[in-house]
Amino acid sequence: MMYLMKMNKIRNWIMTASLVVVLLAGCTGKTSEPSKPSAAPNESDAPVAEQKKEISVSILDRGEVATEEGSYENNRWTKWINENAPAQVKWVPVPRTQVQQKLNTLIASGTAPDLIWEYDRNYISQLAAQGAIQPIDEYIEKYSTTYKAYLEKHPELKPFLTINGKMYAIASARGQETIANHGIMIRQDWLDKLGLKAPTTVEELIDVARKFKEGDPDGNGSADTVPITFNYNGVQILRALFFNNENQWYLEDGKLTFGRIQDRYTDSLALQKQLFDEGLIDKEYITDTNFQRSLQLWTTGKSGIYLGSWTMGAEFVDLKKNVPDAKVVPLEPVASKYGKNGLYQEVPANMYIAFNTNMKEDKIEAGVKFLDWMLEKGWEPLRIGELDVHYKLVGEVPQKTDADKFKKEVFYAREYAILNEWDPKPEWYAVMAAQDPISQEQAALKAAGLEIAMKNEYRRDIAYNPDIPEVSQLIATFAPIAQQIEAKIVTGGGALTPQAGMDDIRKEWKRLGGENVEKLVQEWYETNKDHLK
């Protein structure tokens, strides 16, 4: 069901729920709990607690639950879910930065939750190969109504959910704001001050960066600017300009080749080295592993180009606090000699939810029905909160009534909406945001950033990477070796040219068995290519 249609239903749910509360209050003298989201589905439809089967579900712990709210296991939203869902859910937190390690430990000890989910399809494929999760085709057919119909509307999801001809996971389709990922931001006020146009090619980007370094755009009389800074997305953005991602496989004349050993990758290293040698990126970026120095340079107005995400959060707000007159705009991806590529985008499937192989059929039934409920009714309050407490409706768009209250009481709840249809349009952002000037400027930046991110197609030749154990093992061993060579290329001056460094990288790939893996990958592609489009 579409989001906007569901919004209309919220009003009906509220009216019905309010009537039930009034009637109950008249009979018993009791009122409903004030913390219970009134935007939730009618509680009279909820199954009786003692009839519900208990299931356990993993949840990402991002450290976002305020002490007053409780914990990831127990808070206002876990209580609301258990009051309204057709199952009693026990949530099992796993650290966001160590998801797979933690889940592997739980699986090995036999204490893994019933429903396990990750964003990484390769990981789900590994669990299937290990027998840690089970096929669910027959259970979806037998117990699902909502998700079964949803799959018919979203056939693009099926290749991602299918492993060796069987369905091993459930996922909802990403909205455009989660398909879009990377983005480039530039200080328009710096361009204006120096009489420059927004760069459209790699060469123009370098030229603008040089002028940002030499032209004192911050007006403090000192050549102390670092033109380009970035977060963890930055190097991948430089790769994308050359139609490359080091961890993707590309189809060249019918043959799959690994991104990290391609000539296009050499070109991206050459650009990275040039930016470093000319002081156009921070000299300490290799050691700035948490990107805090880079972030500080941007937010204090010492940088003019930021390689990060299509949307700016605290990076924008903090910059405006420090430099109120700063004007930031999203920059189109610049073209290289290969043409213009979009920046990184996610695949259509969102979270991959798998069923523990130890689940019995009664729990599987409860799990399927819980996911049906989440997709049909449960996800909306978890994303937007309680009507007239956290938001009000402006037309069909939910507008936050108190940004701080929403951040504290609702923002963390998005983690529980493991199936959802959240898909805000660019024009919604100005309505959804707080109405103060900075929030509105940020909303306009988000809208423009999303439009640019989605209009430029990102090159992805196959739907997903080969899910072959030998491939994963090789890449895991190869990556740190390649990274060491790349650091020497970029920061070593004339000691190692990009081409010589790439020769070394390819030698390591071959030494570790890369040629044999390439044969396995090609065989895999020939077998699966009809499902990889």
N, C-alpha and C positions, 0 to 999 in steps of 0.2 A: 504494500500500500504506500502511496506517495506521501512524502512528509507534509505537504500543505493540506492534504485531505485529513491527515491525522490531527493536524492542529485544530481543525474544526471540531473533531471529536472530543478534544480536551475540554471544550466548553460544556459539552453534554455530560462528560464524566464529572466535572465540577458540580454542575447543577444536581445531578443524581446523588453524588456523594453528600452534598450539602443537605438534601432532603432527608437522606438516611440518617445523618447526624442529628437533625432537628427532631425526627420521629423518635430516635433512640433516647435523645436527651429528655424528651417529654415523658417517656416511659420509665427511665431509670434514674434521671437526675444527673447523668454523667455526660460529659462532652468528649469529643475526640481529642487525641494528643495534638498539641499545636505544631509539633515538629514534623508531622506526617504530611508528605507532599499532597496538596489538594489537587494537583494536576495528574495524579495517578489514576489508573483505571478504577472503576467502581469496586470498592472493597467487598461488597456483597457478593461479587462474582468469584472471590477468591476461594480456593478449595479449603475445606476444614483442615486445621493444622494436623490433627492426628491421622488424617488420611494421606498425608503427604509422605513421599519417600525422601530420605535424605541423600543428597549427592554432594560431592566435594569438587571444587573448581579452582584452578590456579588463577592468581591475580598478580599483576605486576606491582611491586612495591617501589614507587618512585619517591617515597619519603614526603608525600604531599598532604597527609592527613594531620590536621592540627590536633594538638593534645586535647582541646576541648571537644573535638569531634569523636574522639575514641581512637580506633586503630583500623587497619585494613580488614581485620576479622570481624570487628564489631563497631558499627556506627549507625547513624540515622538511616543510611541507604541499605545496609545489609539487613536491618530490621524491616525496612519497607519492602524489600525484595521478598523476604520470607513471609510477610503478611499477605502478599499479593500473587506471588508466583505459584505454580502448581507443584513445586518441590521445596523442601527445606534445603537451603544451600549453605554449606560450610566452605568459606573462602580460604585458600591456602596461599599466603603471600610468598612470592619469590623475588629476589632483588632484580631490578631492571637491568643492572649491569652484569648480572651473573645468572641470567635466566636458564640457559641450557645446562650450565654446571650444576645448579641447584636441582633442576628437574631430573638430571641424570642420577644424582645422588638419591633422590627420593625413589626413582624407579628401581635402582639397584637394591635399595633396602625394602622394597615392597610397600612403601608408604606413599606412593605418588597419588595425587588426587584422581578422581574419576574422569574429569574432563581436563585435558592438558592443552594449552594453546601457546602458539608462538607466531611471530611474524615471518619466520624463516621456513619456507617450504622444504628446503633441503634437510632441515632438522626433523621435520615431520616425516619425511621420506626415510631418514635414518631410523627413526623409531619404528616405522612400519617394517623395515628390513630386519630389525632386531626382535620383532614380535611383541614390542611393548604396547602397541596400539592395535586396534582391530578394524576390519572393514565394517562399514555401516550401511551399505546399500539397502539391504533388506529391512533394516530398522527404520530408515527414513521412509521407505515405501509403506511399512506397516503402521508406524506410529505418528508420522508427521502429516500435518495439513498445510500450515503456513509456509514452512521452509520448502516443502515439496513444490508448492505453487511458485514460490520465489525463484527456485532454480529454473523453472520453465521460462520465467521472465528474464533470467540472467544466465543464459547458456555459456557466456564467456567465462564463467567461474569453473565450469566442469573440468577443464584440463588441469587446473591447479589443484583440484580436490582429488583427482584420480591418480593412483599409483599402481602400476602393473595391472591396469584394467579394472581396479576396484576403488571404490570411494572410501577414503580414509579420513576425511576431514570435512568440516562444515565451515563456511565463511560467508560473510556478506560482502557486497560490492563496496568499494571505497567511493566516497563522495569526492568531488573534484578537489576540494581543499586538502585531502589526504593523498590523492594521486600526485598533485603538485608537491614538489619538495624543495629543490634548490632554487636560489635566486641571487641576483647581483643588484646591490644598491649603490647609488652614487650621489654625491653632494651636488645638487643642482646649483646651489648658491656659489660653490667654488667654480663650477663651469662658467657661470654668469660673470663672476668677478674677473676671471682670466680671459673672457671672450672666447670660450671654447664650445664646440658642439659635442653632444654625446657620441662616444666612439661607436663605430659599427663593425670594425674589423679588429683583429688581434693587433695589427700594426698601429691602428689608431688608439687602441687601449694603452699600448706601451707609450705612445706619444703623450697622451693625456696624463698618464701616471708621471712621466718625466716633468711635465709642466706643473703638476701638483707638488712635486718635490722641490722644484726650483723657484716657483712663482710666489711663495709665501701666501697661500690662499687663506690661511687663518689670520693673517694680518698682524702677527706679533713681532715682525721684523727679524725673525730667526728662521733659518732653513732646518726646521726640526720636525717636519711632517713625514709620515710614512704613508705613501700613497695608497697602498693596497694592504688590507688586513682581512682576516677570515676566521671562521670557526671551523669545526670538523668537516664541513662540507667543501671548504675552499679548494683543496687539491683536486677533489673530484670534479669541481667546476672547471678547473683548468684542463682536466682530461676530456671533459665533455665537449669543449671547444674543438677538439680534434676527433670527434665521434668515437670516443674511447672511454671505457670504464675498465679498470685493471682486473675486475673480478667477473666480467661478463664474457660470454663466448659470442663471436661474430661469424656470420655466414659470408664467406668470400668464395665466389665461384663454386658454390655447392659444398664447400668444406668448412667445418667449424674450426676457428682459431681462437686461442686464448688472448684476451685483451692485453695482458701485461707483456707479451712478447711481440706485439705488432709494431710496424714502422710508425703508425700513428701515435703509439705510446712514446716512442723516441721523440717525436715532435713536441709532445706535451712536456717531457722532461727538459727539452731545450728551452722552451718558454719559461718554465719554472726556474731554470738556471739563470737565464737572462735577467729575470726580475730580481733574483737574489744578488747577482753580480753588480747590478746597477743600483742596488739599495732601494728598489721600488716595493719590496716586501720586507718585513721585519727580519733582521739578521738573526734574531733569536727564535724564529718560528719552529725550528726543529726541536728545541728544548721546551718550548711553550706548549707542552702536551695537553694541558687543560684549556688552552687558548685564553687565559685570563689576561695576559699582557696584551694580546691582540685586541681583546674586547675593550680593555682600558684605553688603548690608543683611539679606537673608534668613538667610544662614548665621551671622551674628553675633547673631541674635535681635532685630533691629530692625524686622522686618516680620512680620505675622501672616497674610497671605493671599498665596499664590504662584500665579501663573498660568503654568503650564508644561506638563509632560507628565503623563500618568496615572501614571507611575512616577517615583520620585525616586531618582537615583543619588548622585553626590557631594554634591548639594545637601542631601540628608538626612544623610549621614554627617558632613559638616562641621558642620552645625547641631548634631548630637548631641555632637560633640566640644566645641563652644563652649558649648552650653546643654544639659547632660545630661538635665535634667528636661523638656525640650520634648516635647510630645505632638502629633504631626501626624496629621491624618485627611484623607481625600479628601472634597471637597464636591460634592454633586449640582449640576449646572448650575442656576442660578437662573432663574426664569421672568420674562419681560418681558410687556408688554401683548399680545404675539403668542402667548404660551404658553411651553411649555418645550421647548427644542431640545437635542439632544445636542451635544457638542463635536466638533470636526473628526475625521473618520474617513477612512482611506484607502480607495480602491476595491479590489475583490477581487484584481485582478492585481498581482503584485509587480514584479519586474524584467522589463523588456521586452528580450528578447535577439533581435537582428536579424542577418541574414547579409549580409556585405559583397557588393555586386553583382559584385565581381571574383573571387569564389570559384568555382572549377571544381567539377564534380560529385564528383570524388573527395574533395575537401576538405569539400564539403557533407555527403557521406556520413559522413565522420569526425566532423564537427561534430554531426550528428544523433545518432550513436551515443554520442558523448561526453556529450551532454545526457541521453540515455536513462540512461546509467550514473550520472550525477550525481543524477538524480531517484530512481533505484532504490536505489543503494548509496552513492554518494560523499558525500552531504551530511552524513550523521550524524556521522562522526568530525570533520568540519570544524566542527560546531556544539558537540560535547560532549567531544571529545578522546579520550584513550587510557584504556581501562578500567584501574583500579587505579593509574593514574598521575595522571590529572586528575579522575577521578570513580569512584564506586562505585554500584552499583545498589541502591536501597532500594525493594523491590517492583519496580515498573516505571519508577521515576523516577531519572534520573541525578543524583547528589548530588556536588557538588564536594568533593574531598578537601583541596585547598589553593587558596584563593581567589587568592593572589598568583601562584602557579605557573600557574593557569589563565589569569589575566589576561595574563601575559607570553607563554605558549606557545600558547594556543588562541584567545583572544578575537579576535585579528585574522583568524583563519582563516575566520570566518563570511563574509567577503567572497567567498571562492572558491565558496561553496555557492550558485551563481547560480540553481539550481532546488533547492527543498527542501520538506519537509513538516513543518517545525518548528512545533509548535502546543501549547505548554505550557498546562495548565489552571491556574486561579487557585490551586487547592489544592496544586499542585506546588511553589510558590515556597518555602514553608517547608522542604520536603524538599531542594530543590536548593541552597538557600543554606547558607553556613557556619553553624555552630551557636552562635556567640557571640551575646550578647543584642542587640547593635545590628543584626547581620545578620538575626536573626530578626524584630526589630521592623520592619526595612525590608521583609522578605519579606511580612509581614502587610499592610503599607501597599500593596505592589504588588498583592497579591491583591484587596484591597478596591478599589483604584484601577481595576483591570482590570474588575471586575464592574460598577462604576458607569459606566465608559466605554462598555461594550458594551450595557448595558441601556437606555441613552437613545439613541434613533435620531437620527442626524444628517441634516439635510435635504440631499438631493442629488437634484435633479429629473431630471437626465439623467446617464447613465453616465459620459460624458466630454464635455469642452468641444469646440466646433466646431474641427476641424482645417483651417482655412481660412487661407492666408497673409495675406490682407488683415486678418483678425481679429488674428492674432499681431502684425503690424506696427503696427496701431493701438494695441493695448494696451501694447506696448513703448514707444511714443511718449507715450501718454497717462498712464501710471503715474507718472513722475517729476513731471509737471505737477500731477496730482491730489495727490500727496504734499505738495508745497509749499503748496498751498491748505489741505490738512487740518492741516498744522503750524500755520498761522496761525489756523485755527479753534480748535484745542485750546489753544494757548499764548498767543494774542494778546489775552486778556482780552475786553473788549467791542468790540474793533475789527472782528470778523467773526463774526456769529452762525452757528450750524450751518446754518440754512436759507439765509442769504445765501451762505455758502460753497458749499453744494450747488448753488445757482443758477450760481455761477461754474464749478464742476466740470462741470456739464451743458453750459454754453456751450462749454467747451474740448472736450468730447466731440463736440459738434455741429460745431465748427470743424474738427476733425481728420477729419471724415467719418464720424462715428458713425452717422448715420441710414442711410447707404448700407450700412455694415457690418451693421447690424441687419436690413436686407432680405436680405442674403446669408446671414446666420445663420438667418433664418426659412425661407428656401428650403432650406437645408441640413437643418434640422430636419424639414421636411415630407418630404424625401427619405429621411431616415435614422431617423425616429422609431420604426419597428418594431424597430430594433436598439439603441435607447438606453434601454430599460426596465431 
